[in-house]
Amino acid sequence: MILAAGHGTRMRPLTDALPKPLLRAGGRALIEHQLVHLAQAGFVEIVINHAYLGHMIEAALGDGTRYGVRIRYSPEAAGLETAGGISQALPLLQDGNASPFLVVNADVYCEFDLVSLLPVLRHMRAEPGADLAHLVLVDNPLHHPGGDFTLESGRVLPAGQAALTFGGIGAYRPELFRDVVPGTAAKLAPLLRAAAAWGRVSGRHYRGMWVDVGTPERLCDLDNRLGGPP
């Protein structure tokens, strides 16, 4: 699943008439970078949620054929926050089974090798008592110095010393969202912190290229790093 329902208010005026996932860097829309990375790793069944100017996302990406994937959409009349959006999309993500799934943020550029998460997803599927989530954590960026979680021997703990930032890439079991009322807004962070406190979250530290494209300045910087046109 690609999360693409945010309003991108910090990106204004760039997002006054364009949804944030369609802003371009390195010659591609931000969400296209995600589609390409997912397809290269073998993830070909994609669900995208959207709210603000979502029709533009559907018009731009279509059914995903040109990216080598199949896209289905989960429209939201109003933004449901991350957990609420995932909960609403569960029928599309599960297709009648309780398989774990991968979720990535549309507005994060990351060169993390998604193939490395396939064994994690297989283990989560094979073991009913397996972790509820597996998170990719990154070094704290300047705009988020306090971090989100602590990583110790592959286990994710609520933030403490040596905290890291959640990189917007995670594998989840549907059970993580069982208490989210469908159609209501709900944040992901409290669910992850609770699961981490129960010892049900694993993770890894990624030290490569990662950019949270949260401001026009960061978008410009990413475009320069990728060598794309303005």
C-alpha positions, 0 to 999 in steps of 0.5 A: 500500500502507498499512503497518498491521502495527505493534504501537503499543507507544508508544501503550499503553494506547490500543492494548491492545485496538485496533490503532493504525491504528484510533485516531481523530483528527478524527472518523476512524480514522488509516487512514481518513484515508489511504484518503480521501487515496488515493482523492481522488488516484486510487489505488483499488487498495489493499493493507493489511498487518496483524499485531497485531489485524489482524482488527479492521482488516479488520472496520472497513474491509471491502473498501473500497467505502464509501471508493471503493477496493478493499482487499486484505489481506496478513496477517502472523502476526508483524510482518515490519518494513517491508521484509519486509511490503512484500516479502510483499505484492509479489504483490498489489501487482504483479498479474503485472507489475513496476510501481512502487507507492506506500506510505504509513504508516497512522500518519502524517497528512499533507496532501501532494498524492499526485497529484503522485506520479503522474508519478513513478510513470509515469516509474519504470514507463517507464524500466527504469533509473529510480530505485528509490525516490522519497521524501517528506521533511519537516522534522525533528520534535522527537522525531527531530532528526537526520533520515534523509537529505539532499536535494540537487537532488532527489537523496536522499543518506545523512544528512549536513548539512541532513538531513531526515526520511523522511515515511513516503510513498514510491514504490518499484520492486519491485527494491528488495526483491529481496534480501529473503527472503519471509516474513522480517523486514527493515527498509526504512531499510538498503535505502533508504540503500544505494540512495541511496548508489548514486544511485538515490533521488530525493525532494522536501521537503514543508513542509506539515502532517505528524504522526507519530502515535507517542504518545498526546500527538501523537494528542491534538494531531492531534485538536485540530488537526483539530477532531475529538471526543476 
